[in-house]
């Protein structure tokens, strides 16, 4: 005779209800170094896909609200001699943008607004892919 584990279900309840603490315990066990998700799921009596769904729900990052960020304008010392043919829009300067994610974009020299707009669109598009 073999020693097999038998589970006797005496309730009419069709689904088992897992508390958040139980889900967190099982997901934490699966996140341990060297842990195999299928073995952890089998030990808990759930399907591997259920474990991955719980991990996705419990480890989900809360979306940060998009809000207006203050802008600080720092004036650089005036350049002593500019050629008289240089218009105000062509004067060299620096635009520096720091993103909440820690990234930084710095543009020096004369840059038209179309270029800056294109760079911002590209960065925003790249952020959405992640």
C-alpha positions as protocol buffer text, in pm:
chain_id: "A"
residue {
  index: 1
  type: UNK
  ca { x: 0 y: 0 z: 0 }
}
residue {
  index: 2
  type: UNK
  ca { x: 133 y: 344 z: -89 }
}
residue {
  index: 3
  type: UNK
  ca { x: 119 y: 652 z: 124 }
}
residue {
  index: 4
  type: UNK
  ca { x: -83 y: 892 z: -88 }
}
residue {
  index: 5
  type: UNK
  ca { x: -225 y: 1221 z: 28 }
}
residue {
  index: 6
  type: UNK
  ca { x: -601 y: 1235 z: 5 }
}
residue {
  index: 7
  type: UNK
  ca { x: -807 y: 1549 z: 42 }
}
residue {
  index: 8
  type: UNK
  ca { x: -1166 y: 1501 z: 153 }
}
residue {
  index: 9
  type: UNK
  ca { x: -1398 y: 1788 z: 66 }
}
residue {
  index: 10
  type: UNK
  ca { x: -1696 y: 1791 z: 299 }
}
residue {
  index: 11
  type: UNK
  ca { x: -1840 y: 2127 z: 206 }
}
residue {
  index: 12
  type: UNK
  ca { x: -2057 y: 2215 z: -89 }
}
residue {
  index: 13
  type: UNK
  ca { x: -1837 y: 2519 z: -151 }
}
residue {
  index: 14
  type: UNK
  ca { x: -1694 y: 2501 z: -503 }
}
residue {
  index: 15
  type: UNK
  ca { x: -1412 y: 2752 z: -468 }
}
residue {
  index: 16
  type: UNK
  ca { x: -1161 y: 2791 z: -197 }
}
residue {
  index: 17
  type: UNK
  ca { x: -1129 y: 3145 z: -62 }
}
residue {
  index: 18
  type: UNK
  ca { x: -772 y: 3254 z: 0 }
}
residue {
  index: 19
  type: UNK
  ca { x: -702 y: 3537 z: 240 }
}
residue {
  index: 20
  type: UNK
  ca { x: -455 y: 3805 z: 139 }
}
residue {
  index: 21
  type: UNK
  ca { x: -211 y: 3680 z: 404 }
}
residue {
  index: 22
  type: UNK
  ca { x: -221 y: 3327 z: 257 }
}
residue {
  index: 23
  type: UNK
  ca { x: -167 y: 3460 z: -94 }
}
residue {
  index: 24
  type: UNK
  ca { x: 124 y: 3675 z: 24 }
}
residue {
  index: 25
  type: UNK
  ca { x: 282 y: 3377 z: 203 }
}
residue {
  index: 26
  type: UNK
  ca { x: 258 y: 3156 z: -106 }
}
residue {
  index: 27
  type: UNK
  ca { x: 385 y: 3427 z: -342 }
}
residue {
  index: 28
  type: UNK
  ca { x: 673 y: 3507 z: -104 }
}
residue {
  index: 29
  type: UNK
  ca { x: 770 y: 3139 z: -103 }
}
residue {
  index: 30
  type: UNK
  ca { x: 774 y: 3142 z: -484 }
}
residue {
  index: 31
  type: UNK
  ca { x: 995 y: 3452 z: -488 }
}
residue {
  index: 32
  type: UNK
  ca { x: 1262 y: 3296 z: -266 }
}
residue {
  index: 33
  type: UNK
  ca { x: 1597 y: 3240 z: -441 }
}
residue {
  index: 34
  type: UNK
  ca { x: 1606 y: 2893 z: -596 }
}
residue {
  index: 35
  type: UNK
  ca { x: 1232 y: 2834 z: -555 }
}
residue {
  index: 36
  type: UNK
  ca { x: 1048 y: 2661 z: -840 }
}
residue {
  index: 37
  type: UNK
  ca { x: 706 y: 2813 z: -901 }
}
residue {
  index: 38
  type: UNK
  ca { x: 540 y: 2487 z: -1005 }
}
residue {
  index: 39
  type: UNK
  ca { x: 662 y: 2311 z: -689 }
}
residue {
  index: 40
  type: UNK
  ca { x: 541 y: 2595 z: -466 }
}
residue {
  index: 41
  type: UNK
  ca { x: 203 y: 2595 z: -641 }
}
residue {
  index: 42
  type: UNK
  ca { x: 171 y: 2217 z: -615 }
}
residue {
  index: 43
  type: UNK
  ca { x: 258 y: 2232 z: -244 }
}
residue {
  index: 44
  type: UNK
  ca { x: -14 y: 2492 z: -188 }
}
residue {
  index: 45
  type: UNK
  ca { x: -269 y: 2297 z: -391 }
}
residue {
  index: 46
  type: UNK
  ca { x: -313 y: 2556 z: -663 }
}
residue {
  index: 47
  type: UNK
  ca { x: -236 y: 2574 z: -1033 }
}
residue {
  index: 48
  type: UNK
  ca { x: 83 y: 2749 z: -1142 }
}
residue {
  index: 49
  type: UNK
  ca { x: -114 y: 3007 z: -1340 }
}
residue {
  index: 50
  type: UNK
  ca { x: -302 y: 3101 z: -1022 }
}
residue {
  index: 51
  type: UNK
  ca { x: 30 y: 3162 z: -848 }
}
residue {
  index: 52
  type: UNK
  ca { x: 149 y: 3385 z: -1132 }
}
residue {
  index: 53
  type: UNK
  ca { x: -181 y: 3578 z: -1127 }
}
residue {
  index: 54
  type: UNK
  ca { x: -149 y: 3637 z: -752 }
}
residue {
  index: 55
  type: UNK
  ca { x: 213 y: 3745 z: -794 }
}
residue {
  index: 56
  type: UNK
  ca { x: 107 y: 3991 z: -1064 }
}
residue {
  index: 57
  type: UNK
  ca { x: -171 y: 4131 z: -844 }
}
residue {
  index: 58
  type: UNK
  ca { x: 37 y: 4154 z: -525 }
}
residue {
  index: 59
  type: UNK
  ca { x: 356 y: 4287 z: -685 }
}
residue {
  index: 60
  type: UNK
  ca { x: 178 y: 4538 z: -907 }
}
residue {
  index: 61
  type: UNK
  ca { x: 316 y: 4887 z: -885 }
}
residue {
  index: 62
  type: UNK
  ca { x: 62 y: 5149 z: -806 }
}
residue {
  index: 63
  type: UNK
  ca { x: 34 y: 5396 z: -1093 }
}
residue {
  index: 64
  type: UNK
  ca { x: 164 y: 5735 z: -1003 }
}
residue {
  index: 65
  type: UNK
  ca { x: -65 y: 6023 z: -1073 }
}
residue {
  index: 66
  type: UNK
  ca { x: 51 y: 6255 z: -1345 }
}
residue {
  index: 67
  type: UNK
  ca { x: 79 y: 6598 z: -1199 }
}
residue {
  index: 68
  type: UNK
  ca { x: 222 y: 6933 z: -1284 }
}
residue {
  index: 69
  type: UNK
  ca { x: 585 y: 6966 z: -1189 }
}
residue {
  index: 70
  type: UNK
  ca { x: 739 y: 7297 z: -1099 }
}
residue {
  index: 71
  type: UNK
  ca { x: 996 y: 7437 z: -1338 }
}
residue {
  index: 72
  type: UNK
  ca { x: 1296 y: 7634 z: -1219 }
}
residue {
  index: 73
  type: UNK
  ca { x: 1452 y: 7877 z: -1461 }
}
residue {
  index: 74
  type: UNK
  ca { x: 1821 y: 7930 z: -1400 }
}
residue {
  index: 75
  type: UNK
  ca { x: 1979 y: 8222 z: -1580 }
}
residue {
  index: 76
  type: UNK
  ca { x: 2328 y: 8177 z: -1713 }
}
residue {
  index: 77
  type: UNK
  ca { x: 2569 y: 8470 z: -1721 }
}
residue {
  index: 78
  type: UNK
  ca { x: 2516 y: 8684 z: -2028 }
}
residue {
  index: 79
  type: UNK
  ca { x: 2751 y: 8624 z: -2314 }
}
residue {
  index: 80
  type: UNK
  ca { x: 2966 y: 8935 z: -2365 }
}
residue {
  index: 81
  type: UNK
  ca { x: 2972 y: 8962 z: -2740 }
}
residue {
  index: 82
  type: UNK
  ca { x: 2714 y: 8809 z: -2969 }
}
residue {
  index: 83
  type: UNK
  ca { x: 2724 y: 8878 z: -3340 }
}
residue {
  index: 84
  type: UNK
  ca { x: 2462 y: 9132 z: -3437 }
}
residue {
  index: 85
  type: UNK
  ca { x: 2312 y: 8887 z: -3691 }
}
residue {
  index: 86
  type: UNK
  ca { x: 2214 y: 8641 z: -3415 }
}
residue {
  index: 87
  type: UNK
  ca { x: 1848 y: 8673 z: -3328 }
}
residue {
  index: 88
  type: UNK
  ca { x: 1705 y: 8608 z: -2981 }
}
residue {
  index: 89
  type: UNK
  ca { x: 1576 y: 8264 z: -3083 }
}
residue {
  index: 90
  type: UNK
  ca { x: 1920 y: 8154 z: -3202 }
}
residue {
  index: 91
  type: UNK
  ca { x: 2109 y: 8243 z: -2884 }
}
residue {
  index: 92
  type: UNK
  ca { x: 2285 y: 7946 z: -2725 }
}
residue {
  index: 93
  type: UNK
  ca { x: 2137 y: 7813 z: -2403 }
}
residue {
  index: 94
  type: UNK
  ca { x: 2070 y: 7496 z: -2208 }
}
residue {
  index: 95
  type: UNK
  ca { x: 1747 y: 7308 z: -2152 }
}
residue {
  index: 96
  type: UNK
  ca { x: 1763 y: 7040 z: -1885 }
}
residue {
  index: 97
  type: UNK
  ca { x: 1468 y: 6815 z: -1801 }
}
residue {
  index: 98
  type: UNK
  ca { x: 1471 y: 6577 z: -1506 }
}
residue {
  index: 99
  type: UNK
  ca { x: 1211 y: 6301 z: -1512 }
}
residue {
  index: 100
  type: UNK
  ca { x: 1050 y: 6148 z: -1203 }
}
residue {
  index: 101
  type: UNK
  ca { x: 1201 y: 5812 z: -1299 }
}
residue {
  index: 102
  type: UNK
  ca { x: 1550 y: 5957 z: -1253 }
}
residue {
  index: 103
  type: UNK
  ca { x: 1628 y: 6015 z: -1619 }
}
residue {
  index: 104
  type: UNK
  ca { x: 1769 y: 6345 z: -1736 }
}
residue {
  index: 105
  type: UNK
  ca { x: 1771 y: 6513 z: -2075 }
}
residue {
  index: 106
  type: UNK
  ca { x: 2002 y: 6807 z: -2146 }
}
residue {
  index: 107
  type: UNK
  ca { x: 1998 y: 7006 z: -2468 }
}
residue {
  index: 108
  type: UNK
  ca { x: 2265 y: 7271 z: -2520 }
}
residue {
  index: 109
  type: UNK
  ca { x: 2301 y: 7528 z: -2791 }
}
residue {
  index: 110
  type: UNK
  ca { x: 2026 y: 7664 z: -3007 }
}
residue {
  index: 111
  type: UNK
  ca { x: 1746 y: 7411 z: -3052 }
}
residue {
  index: 112
  type: UNK
  ca { x: 1413 y: 7475 z: -3216 }
}
residue {
  index: 113
  type: UNK
  ca { x: 1087 y: 7383 z: -3047 }
}
residue {
  index: 114
  type: UNK
  ca { x: 1011 y: 7110 z: -3303 }
}
residue {
  index: 115
  type: UNK
  ca { x: 1324 y: 6919 z: -3198 }
}
residue {
  index: 116
  type: UNK
  ca { x: 1242 y: 6943 z: -2827 }
}
residue {
  index: 117
  type: UNK
  ca { x: 883 y: 6834 z: -2893 }
}
residue {
  index: 118
  type: UNK
  ca { x: 1002 y: 6535 z: -3096 }
}
residue {
  index: 119
  type: UNK
  ca { x: 1241 y: 6430 z: -2818 }
}
residue {
  index: 120
  type: UNK
  ca { x: 968 y: 6452 z: -2554 }
}
residue {
  index: 121
  type: UNK
  ca { x: 726 y: 6251 z: -2768 }
}
residue {
  index: 122
  type: UNK
  ca { x: 992 y: 5984 z: -2823 }
}
residue {
  index: 123
  type: UNK
  ca { x: 1068 y: 5963 z: -2451 }
}
residue {
  index: 124
  type: UNK
  ca { x: 698 y: 5942 z: -2362 }
}
residue {
  index: 125
  type: UNK
  ca { x: 644 y: 5671 z: -2624 }
}
residue {
  index: 126
  type: UNK
  ca { x: 941 y: 5473 z: -2493 }
}
residue {
  index: 127
  type: UNK
  ca { x: 809 y: 5498 z: -2134 }
}
residue {
  index: 128
  type: UNK
  ca { x: 470 y: 5352 z: -2233 }
}
residue {
  index: 129
  type: UNK
  ca { x: 636 y: 5039 z: -2375 }
}
residue {
  index: 130
  type: UNK
  ca { x: 787 y: 4935 z: -2043 }
}
